[in-house]
Amino acid sequence: MKELDNIEDYYSFLGDIKNSIKLAQQKAFNSVNKEMITLYFNIGSMIDKRQKELGWGAKVIDKLSRDISKEFPEMKSFSTRNMKRMLRFYKEYSDESSKVPLPVAQIPWTHNIILIEKIKDKKLRYWYIQKVLENGWSKDVMSLMIKSEVHKREGSLVSNFQNVLPSNESDLVQQSFKDPYRFDFLTITEPFRERELENSLIKNMEKFLIELGSGFAFVGRQYKLEVGDDDFYIDLLFYHLKLRCFIVVELKKGKFKPEYSGQVNFYCSAIDSVLAQESDNATIGLILCQEKNEIVAEYSLRNMSQPIGISQYALLEVLPKEFESSLPSIEMIENELANSLKEEDN
């Protein structure tokens, strides 16, 4: 065998083959998944039709499950519970077409069941389906996104993207960020310092990246920038694989202050000059604070040259108002404790 003259050419060739294999595997999975989803839709249709025509009740599904499982013992998908899901699945989408809708057939069965059980609004359900297809969310990640109501938070941050980015890019960039970000996976409580928040996010980087969204790749913390004879340190630096740019993240405790925008504008300019490649898009700044005044935030960005977004973060989910009144106050707890102690003494 002739020795390889250029090992880099070989590894490049190897990478091409690996990508081809992965692409073929994904196509095979998509094809099998689509056939399975279509089968479940058709079975649901057949059950629904017979129940309406012959007046069969729910017990027929129990018998079908037993008989099908006997005939195909290697297939575990025909439990009574799953066949009832097939019927519900058909009823959910039968009003749209005699065939299963294409986006629905492109995601796994477990994703479909979770969406049906947790989201009644079909338009919103399709929104999540599209996000699954775009970002490759697992069922657990999708469930987390539904629970955190990401559809209400995506693209809602204050920014100057429309003013400083090309029109064909600004909408995509805007939709890549959220407001607020929820860090309820952290255990820190007030009072805390910004460095404590940073340390906690680093320790929970996997969950942090999930909350940030698809495309974020972590570059470093307290990233050192040498500008002239001075050193500057960026709290967190990311690279966004889809936007093809660096993301400067500054963590701020308390209310947003206008001077934060100038600081991040400087960091973004410096990254563009000393770190970014010619093929990279403009560096984006993201300021995360606990509270912001929308008007102050908008004014602070008005004359900034770099693309910057300002968003809030929350460590804990806000308790729904309807439950607030049902919780005992500190005074009520103390009185209850005092009464208990009196009873014991007696």
LUMGUKOL-753300 format. One record per residue (C-alpha): residue number from 1; residue in one letter; x, y, z. Coordinates in Angstrom, 3 decimals. Layout:
N
@nr: NUM | rest: A | px: X | py: Y | pz: Z
...
//
This chain:
346
@nr: 1 | rest: M | px: 0.000 | py: 0.000 | pz: 0.000
@nr: 2 | rest: K | px: 1.402 | py: 3.353 | pz: -1.015
@nr: 3 | rest: E | px: 2.036 | py: 5.602 | pz: 1.951
@nr: 4 | rest: L | px: -0.135 | py: 8.659 | pz: 2.233
@nr: 5 | rest: D | px: 1.694 | py: 11.771 | pz: 1.097
@nr: 6 | rest: N | px: -0.600 | py: 14.183 | pz: 2.854
@nr: 7 | rest: I | px: -2.301 | py: 13.010 | pz: 6.045
@nr: 8 | rest: E | px: -4.555 | py: 16.082 | pz: 6.062
@nr: 9 | rest: D | px: -6.038 | py: 15.046 | pz: 2.706
@nr: 10 | rest: Y | px: -6.766 | py: 11.610 | pz: 4.139
@nr: 11 | rest: Y | px: -8.570 | py: 12.953 | pz: 7.215
@nr: 12 | rest: S | px: -10.527 | py: 15.358 | pz: 5.047
@nr: 13 | rest: F | px: -11.546 | py: 12.405 | pz: 2.848
@nr: 14 | rest: L | px: -12.413 | py: 10.360 | pz: 5.952
@nr: 15 | rest: G | px: -14.579 | py: 13.212 | pz: 7.213
@nr: 16 | rest: D | px: -16.468 | py: 13.317 | pz: 3.918
@nr: 17 | rest: I | px: -17.224 | py: 9.590 | pz: 4.148
@nr: 18 | rest: K | px: -18.362 | py: 9.886 | pz: 7.779
@nr: 19 | rest: N | px: -20.708 | py: 12.717 | pz: 6.851
@nr: 20 | rest: S | px: -22.111 | py: 10.660 | pz: 3.972
@nr: 21 | rest: I | px: -22.763 | py: 7.734 | pz: 6.327
@nr: 22 | rest: K | px: -24.470 | py: 9.963 | pz: 8.890
@nr: 23 | rest: L | px: -26.604 | py: 11.556 | pz: 6.189
@nr: 24 | rest: A | px: -27.659 | py: 8.135 | pz: 4.878
@nr: 25 | rest: Q | px: -28.474 | py: 6.989 | pz: 8.418
@nr: 26 | rest: Q | px: -30.606 | py: 10.069 | pz: 9.014
@nr: 27 | rest: K | px: -32.459 | py: 9.578 | pz: 5.724
@nr: 28 | rest: A | px: -33.098 | py: 5.929 | pz: 6.610
@nr: 29 | rest: F | px: -34.408 | py: 6.902 | pz: 10.045
@nr: 30 | rest: N | px: -36.654 | py: 9.591 | pz: 8.571
@nr: 31 | rest: S | px: -38.065 | py: 7.146 | pz: 6.059
@nr: 32 | rest: V | px: -38.775 | py: 4.463 | pz: 8.673
@nr: 33 | rest: N | px: -40.215 | py: 7.013 | pz: 11.087
@nr: 34 | rest: K | px: -42.539 | py: 8.433 | pz: 8.437
@nr: 35 | rest: E | px: -43.842 | py: 4.950 | pz: 7.575
@nr: 36 | rest: M | px: -44.426 | py: 4.159 | pz: 11.257
@nr: 37 | rest: I | px: -46.277 | py: 7.436 | pz: 11.922
@nr: 38 | rest: T | px: -48.394 | py: 6.851 | pz: 8.815
@nr: 39 | rest: L | px: -49.184 | py: 3.316 | pz: 9.997
@nr: 40 | rest: Y | px: -50.312 | py: 4.568 | pz: 13.408
@nr: 41 | rest: F | px: -52.474 | py: 7.241 | pz: 11.760
@nr: 42 | rest: N | px: -54.093 | py: 4.636 | pz: 9.497
@nr: 43 | rest: I | px: -54.718 | py: 2.230 | pz: 12.386
@nr: 44 | rest: G | px: -56.370 | py: 5.053 | pz: 14.312
@nr: 45 | rest: S | px: -58.517 | py: 5.768 | pz: 11.249
@nr: 46 | rest: M | px: -59.567 | py: 2.124 | pz: 10.923
@nr: 47 | rest: I | px: -60.523 | py: 1.882 | pz: 14.606
@nr: 48 | rest: D | px: -62.484 | py: 5.130 | pz: 14.470
@nr: 49 | rest: K | px: -64.366 | py: 4.016 | pz: 11.360
@nr: 50 | rest: R | px: -65.347 | py: 0.642 | pz: 12.833
@nr: 51 | rest: Q | px: -66.459 | py: 2.163 | pz: 16.115
@nr: 52 | rest: K | px: -68.707 | py: 4.602 | pz: 14.291
@nr: 53 | rest: E | px: -70.101 | py: 2.043 | pz: 11.826
@nr: 54 | rest: L | px: -70.552 | py: -0.908 | pz: 14.178
@nr: 55 | rest: G | px: -70.930 | py: 0.836 | pz: 17.502
@nr: 56 | rest: W | px: -67.904 | py: -0.849 | pz: 19.042
@nr: 57 | rest: G | px: -66.822 | py: 0.493 | pz: 22.409
@nr: 58 | rest: A | px: -63.378 | py: 1.033 | pz: 23.918
@nr: 59 | rest: K | px: -63.031 | py: -2.636 | pz: 24.888
@nr: 60 | rest: V | px: -62.390 | py: -3.593 | pz: 21.265
@nr: 61 | rest: I | px: -58.998 | py: -1.880 | pz: 21.596
@nr: 62 | rest: D | px: -58.076 | py: -4.221 | pz: 24.472
@nr: 63 | rest: K | px: -58.877 | py: -7.250 | pz: 22.299
@nr: 64 | rest: L | px: -57.059 | py: -5.821 | pz: 19.286
@nr: 65 | rest: S | px: -53.988 | py: -5.208 | pz: 21.416
@nr: 66 | rest: R | px: -53.904 | py: -8.786 | pz: 22.695
@nr: 67 | rest: D | px: -54.465 | py: -10.358 | pz: 19.282
@nr: 68 | rest: I | px: -51.950 | py: -8.179 | pz: 17.435
@nr: 69 | rest: S | px: -49.319 | py: -8.756 | pz: 20.132
@nr: 70 | rest: K | px: -49.786 | py: -12.514 | pz: 19.715
@nr: 71 | rest: E | px: -49.295 | py: -12.244 | pz: 15.963
@nr: 72 | rest: F | px: -46.310 | py: -9.878 | pz: 16.223
@nr: 73 | rest: P | px: -44.698 | py: -10.617 | pz: 19.615
@nr: 74 | rest: E | px: -41.475 | py: -8.856 | pz: 18.639
@nr: 75 | rest: M | px: -43.330 | py: -5.546 | pz: 18.208
@nr: 76 | rest: K | px: -43.872 | py: -3.671 | pz: 21.474
@nr: 77 | rest: S | px: -45.902 | py: -0.779 | pz: 20.061
@nr: 78 | rest: F | px: -49.365 | py: -2.332 | pz: 20.196
@nr: 79 | rest: S | px: -50.206 | py: -2.090 | pz: 23.862
@nr: 80 | rest: T | px: -53.728 | py: -0.998 | pz: 24.728
@nr: 81 | rest: R | px: -52.407 | py: 2.367 | pz: 25.834
@nr: 82 | rest: N | px: -50.494 | py: 2.983 | pz: 22.622
@nr: 83 | rest: M | px: -53.390 | py: 1.909 | pz: 20.422
@nr: 84 | rest: K | px: -55.647 | py: 4.354 | pz: 22.238
@nr: 85 | rest: R | px: -53.030 | py: 6.963 | pz: 21.460
@nr: 86 | rest: M | px: -53.217 | py: 5.990 | pz: 17.772
@nr: 87 | rest: L | px: -56.942 | py: 6.639 | pz: 17.824
@nr: 88 | rest: R | px: -56.476 | py: 9.995 | pz: 19.521
@nr: 89 | rest: F | px: -53.635 | py: 10.827 | pz: 17.112
@nr: 90 | rest: Y | px: -55.923 | py: 10.211 | pz: 14.138
@nr: 91 | rest: K | px: -58.737 | py: 12.294 | pz: 15.626
@nr: 92 | rest: E | px: -56.342 | py: 15.186 | pz: 16.294
@nr: 93 | rest: Y | px: -55.324 | py: 15.520 | pz: 12.639
@nr: 94 | rest: S | px: -58.106 | py: 13.857 | pz: 10.610
@nr: 95 | rest: D | px: -59.895 | py: 17.178 | pz: 10.122
@nr: 96 | rest: E | px: -56.907 | py: 18.514 | pz: 8.152
@nr: 97 | rest: S | px: -56.442 | py: 15.697 | pz: 5.644
@nr: 98 | rest: S | px: -57.108 | py: 12.044 | pz: 4.973
@nr: 99 | rest: K | px: -53.350 | py: 11.585 | pz: 5.348
@nr: 100 | rest: V | px: -51.090 | py: 12.407 | pz: 8.246
@nr: 101 | rest: P | px: -49.700 | py: 15.976 | pz: 7.839
@nr: 102 | rest: L | px: -46.096 | py: 15.942 | pz: 6.605
@nr: 103 | rest: P | px: -44.497 | py: 17.893 | pz: 9.512
@nr: 104 | rest: V | px: -46.206 | py: 15.560 | pz: 11.985
@nr: 105 | rest: A | px: -44.825 | py: 12.501 | pz: 10.160
@nr: 106 | rest: Q | px: -41.296 | py: 13.902 | pz: 10.344
@nr: 107 | rest: I | px: -40.927 | py: 13.814 | pz: 14.126
@nr: 108 | rest: P | px: -40.796 | py: 10.718 | pz: 16.385
@nr: 109 | rest: W | px: -43.926 | py: 9.145 | pz: 17.831
@nr: 110 | rest: T | px: -43.039 | py: 10.036 | pz: 21.440
@nr: 111 | rest: H | px: -42.657 | py: 13.700 | pz: 20.430
@nr: 112 | rest: N | px: -46.105 | py: 13.610 | pz: 18.817
@nr: 113 | rest: I | px: -47.719 | py: 12.118 | pz: 21.906
@nr: 114 | rest: I | px: -46.139 | py: 14.705 | pz: 24.217
@nr: 115 | rest: L | px: -47.304 | py: 17.531 | pz: 21.938
@nr: 116 | rest: I | px: -50.862 | py: 16.200 | pz: 21.815
@nr: 117 | rest: E | px: -51.017 | py: 15.754 | pz: 25.583
@nr: 118 | rest: K | px: -49.465 | py: 19.123 | pz: 26.496
@nr: 119 | rest: I | px: -50.566 | py: 21.510 | pz: 23.741
@nr: 120 | rest: K | px: -54.170 | py: 21.894 | pz: 22.613
@nr: 121 | rest: D | px: -53.598 | py: 24.774 | pz: 20.192
@nr: 122 | rest: K | px: -52.639 | py: 23.187 | pz: 16.863
@nr: 123 | rest: K | px: -50.968 | py: 26.311 | pz: 15.547
@nr: 124 | rest: L | px: -48.709 | py: 26.379 | pz: 18.581
@nr: 125 | rest: R | px: -48.148 | py: 22.636 | pz: 18.277
@nr: 126 | rest: Y | px: -46.886 | py: 23.101 | pz: 14.720
@nr: 127 | rest: W | px: -44.574 | py: 25.854 | pz: 15.991
@nr: 128 | rest: Y | px: -42.918 | py: 23.345 | pz: 18.324
@nr: 129 | rest: I | px: -42.799 | py: 20.713 | pz: 15.583
@nr: 130 | rest: Q | px: -40.887 | py: 23.144 | pz: 13.388
@nr: 131 | rest: K | px: -38.445 | py: 23.856 | pz: 16.213
@nr: 132 | rest: V | px: -37.888 | py: 20.125 | pz: 16.701
@nr: 133 | rest: L | px: -37.091 | py: 19.762 | pz: 13.008
@nr: 134 | rest: E | px: -34.791 | py: 22.784 | pz: 13.005
@nr: 135 | rest: N | px: -32.927 | py: 22.084 | pz: 16.235
@nr: 136 | rest: G | px: -33.115 | py: 18.312 | pz: 16.640
@nr: 137 | rest: W | px: -34.636 | py: 18.536 | pz: 20.139
@nr: 138 | rest: S | px: -34.899 | py: 15.277 | pz: 22.050
@nr: 139 | rest: K | px: -38.256 | py: 14.589 | pz: 23.700
@nr: 140 | rest: D | px: -36.820 | py: 15.676 | pz: 27.073
@nr: 141 | rest: V | px: -35.501 | py: 18.963 | pz: 25.690
@nr: 142 | rest: M | px: -38.784 | py: 19.579 | pz: 23.874
@nr: 143 | rest: S | px: -40.722 | py: 18.929 | pz: 27.099
@nr: 144 | rest: L | px: -38.468 | py: 21.371 | pz: 28.914
@nr: 145 | rest: M | px: -39.044 | py: 24.002 | pz: 26.230
@nr: 146 | rest: I | px: -42.813 | py: 23.531 | pz: 26.427
@nr: 147 | rest: K | px: -42.754 | py: 23.802 | pz: 30.222
@nr: 148 | rest: S | px: -40.715 | py: 27.011 | pz: 30.074
@nr: 149 | rest: E | px: -43.046 | py: 28.435 | pz: 27.374
@nr: 150 | rest: V | px: -40.184 | py: 29.236 | pz: 25.059
@nr: 151 | rest: H | px: -42.670 | py: 30.325 | pz: 22.376
@nr: 152 | rest: K | px: -43.515 | py: 33.375 | pz: 24.514
@nr: 153 | rest: R | px: -39.867 | py: 34.280 | pz: 25.143
@nr: 154 | rest: E | px: -38.149 | py: 33.755 | pz: 21.813
@nr: 155 | rest: G | px: -37.280 | py: 36.916 | pz: 19.898
@nr: 156 | rest: S | px: -38.783 | py: 39.256 | pz: 22.503
@nr: 157 | rest: L | px: -35.620 | py: 40.927 | pz: 23.831
@nr: 158 | rest: V | px: -34.829 | py: 44.604 | pz: 23.361
@nr: 159 | rest: S | px: -32.200 | py: 44.996 | pz: 20.621
@nr: 160 | rest: N | px: -30.835 | py: 47.205 | pz: 17.865
@nr: 161 | rest: F | px: -30.527 | py: 44.332 | pz: 15.386
@nr: 162 | rest: Q | px: -32.862 | py: 45.902 | pz: 12.820
@nr: 163 | rest: N | px: -30.843 | py: 49.113 | pz: 12.850
@nr: 164 | rest: V | px: -27.313 | py: 47.727 | pz: 12.483
@nr: 165 | rest: L | px: -27.736 | py: 44.398 | pz: 10.654
@nr: 166 | rest: P | px: -28.826 | py: 43.709 | pz: 7.057
@nr: 167 | rest: S | px: -32.578 | py: 43.176 | pz: 6.812
@nr: 168 | rest: N | px: -32.137 | py: 39.565 | pz: 5.685
@nr: 169 | rest: E | px: -30.164 | py: 38.793 | pz: 8.874
@nr: 170 | rest: S | px: -31.827 | py: 40.847 | pz: 11.614
@nr: 171 | rest: D | px: -34.970 | py: 38.708 | pz: 11.965
@nr: 172 | rest: L | px: -32.959 | py: 35.480 | pz: 12.225
@nr: 173 | rest: V | px: -30.668 | py: 37.023 | pz: 14.842
@nr: 174 | rest: Q | px: -33.636 | py: 38.392 | pz: 16.817
@nr: 175 | rest: Q | px: -35.289 | py: 34.962 | pz: 16.920
@nr: 176 | rest: S | px: -32.053 | py: 33.377 | pz: 18.167
@nr: 177 | rest: F | px: -32.375 | py: 35.079 | pz: 21.568
@nr: 178 | rest: K | px: -34.964 | py: 35.110 | pz: 24.355
@nr: 179 | rest: D | px: -36.377 | py: 37.313 | pz: 27.066
@nr: 180 | rest: P | px: -36.363 | py: 36.353 | pz: 29.829
@nr: 181 | rest: Y | px: -33.854 | py: 33.546 | pz: 30.228
@nr: 182 | rest: R | px: -34.771 | py: 31.098 | pz: 32.976
@nr: 183 | rest: F | px: -31.973 | py: 29.804 | pz: 35.171
@nr: 184 | rest: D | px: -34.165 | py: 27.838 | pz: 37.568
@nr: 185 | rest: F | px: -31.688 | py: 24.960 | pz: 37.325
@nr: 186 | rest: L | px: -29.301 | py: 26.965 | pz: 39.528
@nr: 187 | rest: T | px: -29.262 | py: 26.659 | pz: 43.316
@nr: 188 | rest: I | px: -27.920 | py: 30.107 | pz: 44.206
@nr: 189 | rest: T | px: -30.185 | py: 32.497 | pz: 46.079
@nr: 190 | rest: E | px: -30.113 | py: 36.171 | pz: 47.022
@nr: 191 | rest: P | px: -27.867 | py: 37.795 | pz: 47.972
@nr: 192 | rest: F | px: -25.287 | py: 36.696 | pz: 45.407
@nr: 193 | rest: R | px: -22.516 | py: 38.291 | pz: 43.370
@nr: 194 | rest: E | px: -22.114 | py: 38.300 | pz: 39.603
@nr: 195 | rest: R | px: -19.096 | py: 35.998 | pz: 39.848
@nr: 196 | rest: E | px: -21.177 | py: 33.455 | pz: 41.808
@nr: 197 | rest: L | px: -23.782 | py: 33.499 | pz: 39.035
@nr: 198 | rest: E | px: -21.056 | py: 33.019 | pz: 36.449
@nr: 199 | rest: N | px: -19.535 | py: 30.096 | pz: 38.378
@nr: 200 | rest: S | px: -22.926 | py: 28.417 | pz: 38.744
@nr: 201 | rest: L | px: -23.682 | py: 28.750 | pz: 35.031
@nr: 202 | rest: I | px: -20.297 | py: 27.240 | pz: 34.157
@nr: 203 | rest: K | px: -20.955 | py: 24.278 | pz: 36.491
@nr: 204 | rest: N | px: -24.314 | py: 23.760 | pz: 34.775
@nr: 205 | rest: M | px: -23.056 | py: 24.411 | pz: 31.256
@nr: 206 | rest: E | px: -25.133 | py: 21.689 | pz: 29.582
@nr: 207 | rest: K | px: -28.396 | py: 23.098 | pz: 30.983
@nr: 208 | rest: F | px: -27.192 | py: 26.630 | pz: 30.293
@nr: 209 | rest: L | px: -26.590 | py: 25.805 | pz: 26.620
@nr: 210 | rest: I | px: -30.037 | py: 24.219 | pz: 26.345
@nr: 211 | rest: E | px: -31.609 | py: 27.395 | pz: 27.713
@nr: 212 | rest: L | px: -29.528 | py: 29.606 | pz: 25.418
@nr: 213 | rest: G | px: -30.766 | py: 27.633 | pz: 22.428
@nr: 214 | rest: S | px: -29.493 | py: 25.751 | pz: 19.419
@nr: 215 | rest: G | px: -26.183 | py: 26.796 | pz: 17.883
@nr: 216 | rest: F | px: -24.322 | py: 28.155 | pz: 20.908
@nr: 217 | rest: A | px: -20.796 | py: 26.783 | pz: 21.440
@nr: 218 | rest: F | px: -18.894 | py: 27.801 | pz: 24.582
@nr: 219 | rest: V | px: -15.528 | py: 29.482 | pz: 23.978
@nr: 220 | rest: G | px: -14.437 | py: 30.698 | pz: 27.405
@nr: 221 | rest: R | px: -15.119 | py: 32.583 | pz: 30.630
@nr: 222 | rest: Q | px: -13.386 | py: 35.794 | pz: 31.717
@nr: 223 | rest: Y | px: -12.011 | py: 35.794 | pz: 28.180
@nr: 224 | rest: K | px: -8.966 | py: 38.051 | pz: 28.063
@nr: 225 | rest: L | px: -8.794 | py: 40.791 | pz: 25.450
@nr: 226 | rest: E | px: -5.597 | py: 42.761 | pz: 24.951
@nr: 227 | rest: V | px: -6.351 | py: 46.181 | pz: 23.492
@nr: 228 | rest: G | px: -3.440 | py: 48.604 | pz: 23.335
@nr: 229 | rest: D | px: -1.633 | py: 48.235 | pz: 26.646
@nr: 230 | rest: D | px: -4.756 | py: 47.312 | pz: 28.594
@nr: 231 | rest: D | px: -6.403 | py: 43.993 | pz: 29.408
@nr: 232 | rest: F | px: -10.161 | py: 43.475 | pz: 29.423
@nr: 233 | rest: Y | px: -12.151 | py: 40.411 | pz: 30.460
@nr: 234 | rest: I | px: -15.426 | py: 39.251 | pz: 28.918
@nr: 235 | rest: D | px: -17.700 | py: 37.356 | pz: 31.312
@nr: 236 | rest: L | px: -18.671 | py: 34.636 | pz: 28.821
@nr: 237 | rest: L | px: -17.782 | py: 34.192 | pz: 25.170
@nr: 238 | rest: F | px: -19.640 | py: 31.911 | pz: 22.770
@nr: 239 | rest: Y | px: -19.590 | py: 31.187 | pz: 19.061
@nr: 240 | rest: H | px: -22.905 | py: 30.688 | pz: 17.285
@nr: 241 | rest: L | px: -22.627 | py: 27.951 | pz: 14.671
@nr: 242 | rest: K | px: -25.721 | py: 29.028 | pz: 12.716
@nr: 243 | rest: L | px: -25.212 | py: 32.774 | pz: 12.854
@nr: 244 | rest: R | px: -21.479 | py: 32.325 | pz: 12.206
@nr: 245 | rest: C | px: -20.380 | py: 34.901 | pz: 14.740
@nr: 246 | rest: F | px: -19.039 | py: 35.338 | pz: 18.253
@nr: 247 | rest: I | px: -21.483 | py: 36.124 | pz: 21.078
@nr: 248 | rest: V | px: -20.312 | py: 38.310 | pz: 23.977
@nr: 249 | rest: V | px: -22.378 | py: 37.691 | pz: 27.128
@nr: 250 | rest: E | px: -22.159 | py: 40.053 | pz: 30.078
@nr: 251 | rest: L | px: -23.868 | py: 39.079 | pz: 33.343
@nr: 252 | rest: K | px: -25.205 | py: 41.928 | pz: 35.466
@nr: 253 | rest: K | px: -26.833 | py: 41.813 | pz: 38.880
@nr: 254 | rest: G | px: -29.762 | py: 44.101 | pz: 39.549
@nr: 255 | rest: K | px: -31.216 | py: 46.694 | pz: 37.170
@nr: 256 | rest: F | px: -29.907 | py: 47.433 | pz: 33.707
@nr: 257 | rest: K | px: -27.744 | py: 50.545 | pz: 33.445
@nr: 258 | rest: P | px: -27.148 | py: 52.476 | pz: 30.190
@nr: 259 | rest: E | px: -23.364 | py: 52.267 | pz: 30.547
@nr: 260 | rest: Y | px: -23.550 | py: 48.484 | pz: 30.086
@nr: 261 | rest: S | px: -24.342 | py: 49.001 | pz: 26.401
@nr: 262 | rest: G | px: -21.187 | py: 51.027 | pz: 25.827
@nr: 263 | rest: Q | px: -19.086 | py: 48.389 | pz: 27.560
@nr: 264 | rest: V | px: -20.489 | py: 45.564 | pz: 25.426
@nr: 265 | rest: N | px: -20.271 | py: 47.655 | pz: 22.256
@nr: 266 | rest: F | px: -16.530 | py: 48.042 | pz: 22.943
@nr: 267 | rest: Y | px: -16.098 | py: 44.295 | pz: 23.580
@nr: 268 | rest: C | px: -17.866 | py: 43.412 | pz: 20.318
@nr: 269 | rest: S | px: -15.705 | py: 45.834 | pz: 18.336
@nr: 270 | rest: A | px: -12.559 | py: 44.388 | pz: 19.905
@nr: 271 | rest: I | px: -13.594 | py: 40.785 | pz: 19.159
@nr: 272 | rest: D | px: -14.253 | py: 41.727 | pz: 15.527
@nr: 273 | rest: S | px: -10.759 | py: 43.177 | pz: 15.277
@nr: 274 | rest: V | px: -8.577 | py: 40.738 | pz: 17.227
@nr: 275 | rest: L | px: -10.389 | py: 37.373 | pz: 17.143
@nr: 276 | rest: A | px: -13.015 | py: 37.073 | pz: 14.396
@nr: 277 | rest: Q | px: -12.085 | py: 35.807 | pz: 10.933
@nr: 278 | rest: E | px: -13.000 | py: 37.527 | pz: 7.686
@nr: 279 | rest: S | px: -15.695 | py: 34.928 | pz: 7.062
@nr: 280 | rest: D | px: -17.363 | py: 35.600 | pz: 10.438
@nr: 281 | rest: N | px: -20.355 | py: 37.880 | pz: 10.767
@nr: 282 | rest: A | px: -20.386 | py: 40.824 | pz: 13.166
@nr: 283 | rest: T | px: -19.990 | py: 39.895 | pz: 16.826
@nr: 284 | rest: I | px: -23.228 | py: 40.131 | pz: 18.823
@nr: 285 | rest: G | px: -23.505 | py: 41.337 | pz: 22.404
@nr: 286 | rest: L | px: -26.010 | py: 39.974 | pz: 24.920
@nr: 287 | rest: I | px: -26.515 | py: 41.767 | pz: 28.229
@nr: 288 | rest: L | px: -28.244 | py: 39.661 | pz: 30.891
@nr: 289 | rest: C | px: -29.615 | py: 41.549 | pz: 33.877
@nr: 290 | rest: Q | px: -32.240 | py: 40.888 | pz: 36.534
@nr: 291 | rest: E | px: -34.443 | py: 43.822 | pz: 35.647
@nr: 292 | rest: K | px: -34.677 | py: 46.384 | pz: 32.868
@nr: 293 | rest: N | px: -36.686 | py: 49.418 | pz: 31.920
@nr: 294 | rest: E | px: -37.680 | py: 48.890 | pz: 28.281
@nr: 295 | rest: I | px: -37.423 | py: 52.586 | pz: 27.355
@nr: 296 | rest: V | px: -34.034 | py: 53.029 | pz: 29.028
@nr: 297 | rest: A | px: -32.777 | py: 49.880 | pz: 27.293
@nr: 298 | rest: E | px: -33.972 | py: 51.085 | pz: 23.886
@nr: 299 | rest: Y | px: -32.408 | py: 54.543 | pz: 24.329
@nr: 300 | rest: S | px: -29.099 | py: 53.024 | pz: 25.423
@nr: 301 | rest: L | px: -28.845 | py: 51.090 | pz: 22.138
@nr: 302 | rest: R | px: -29.936 | py: 53.870 | pz: 19.810
@nr: 303 | rest: N | px: -26.440 | py: 55.049 | pz: 18.826
@nr: 304 | rest: M | px: -24.508 | py: 51.818 | pz: 19.289
@nr: 305 | rest: S | px: -22.651 | py: 50.551 | pz: 16.217
@nr: 306 | rest: Q | px: -22.542 | py: 46.861 | pz: 17.194
@nr: 307 | rest: P | px: -25.552 | py: 44.482 | pz: 17.335
@nr: 308 | rest: I | px: -26.594 | py: 44.182 | pz: 20.990
@nr: 309 | rest: G | px: -29.551 | py: 42.611 | pz: 22.770
@nr: 310 | rest: I | px: -30.689 | py: 43.211 | pz: 26.350
@nr: 311 | rest: S | px: -32.554 | py: 40.501 | pz: 28.207
@nr: 312 | rest: Q | px: -33.547 | py: 39.655 | pz: 31.767
@nr: 313 | rest: Y | px: -32.797 | py: 36.436 | pz: 33.601
@nr: 314 | rest: A | px: -34.758 | py: 34.755 | pz: 36.380
@nr: 315 | rest: L | px: -33.345 | py: 32.281 | pz: 38.875
@nr: 316 | rest: L | px: -36.734 | py: 30.912 | pz: 39.921
@nr: 317 | rest: E | px: -40.092 | py: 30.717 | pz: 38.214
@nr: 318 | rest: V | px: -42.508 | py: 33.350 | pz: 39.470
@nr: 319 | rest: L | px: -45.245 | py: 31.838 | pz: 41.605
@nr: 320 | rest: P | px: -48.646 | py: 32.118 | pz: 39.885
@nr: 321 | rest: K | px: -50.753 | py: 34.867 | pz: 41.496
@nr: 322 | rest: E | px: -53.665 | py: 32.539 | pz: 42.125
@nr: 323 | rest: F | px: -51.488 | py: 30.545 | pz: 44.536
@nr: 324 | rest: E | px: -49.890 | py: 33.472 | pz: 46.355
@nr: 325 | rest: S | px: -52.889 | py: 34.103 | pz: 48.612
@nr: 326 | rest: S | px: -53.088 | py: 30.433 | pz: 49.599
@nr: 327 | rest: L | px: -49.598 | py: 30.397 | pz: 51.088
@nr: 328 | rest: P | px: -49.275 | py: 31.052 | pz: 54.836
@nr: 329 | rest: S | px: -47.421 | py: 34.178 | pz: 55.884
@nr: 330 | rest: I | px: -44.481 | py: 34.151 | pz: 58.293
@nr: 331 | rest: E | px: -46.772 | py: 35.539 | pz: 60.983
@nr: 332 | rest: M | px: -49.302 | py: 32.739 | pz: 60.445
@nr: 333 | rest: I | px: -46.571 | py: 30.100 | pz: 60.683
@nr: 334 | rest: E | px: -45.195 | py: 31.618 | pz: 63.898
@nr: 335 | rest: N | px: -48.663 | py: 31.743 | pz: 65.474
@nr: 336 | rest: E | px: -49.360 | py: 28.149 | pz: 64.483
@nr: 337 | rest: L | px: -46.047 | py: 27.046 | pz: 65.976
@nr: 338 | rest: A | px: -46.729 | py: 28.944 | pz: 69.201
@nr: 339 | rest: N | px: -50.170 | py: 27.335 | pz: 69.541
@nr: 340 | rest: S | px: -48.679 | py: 23.903 | pz: 69.001
@nr: 341 | rest: L | px: -46.112 | py: 24.446 | pz: 71.721
@nr: 342 | rest: K | px: -48.852 | py: 25.601 | pz: 74.156
@nr: 343 | rest: E | px: -50.853 | py: 22.456 | pz: 73.467
@nr: 344 | rest: E | px: -47.805 | py: 20.303 | pz: 74.193
@nr: 345 | rest: D | px: -47.188 | py: 22.119 | pz: 77.486
@nr: 346 | rest: N | px: -50.776 | py: 21.505 | pz: 78.532
//
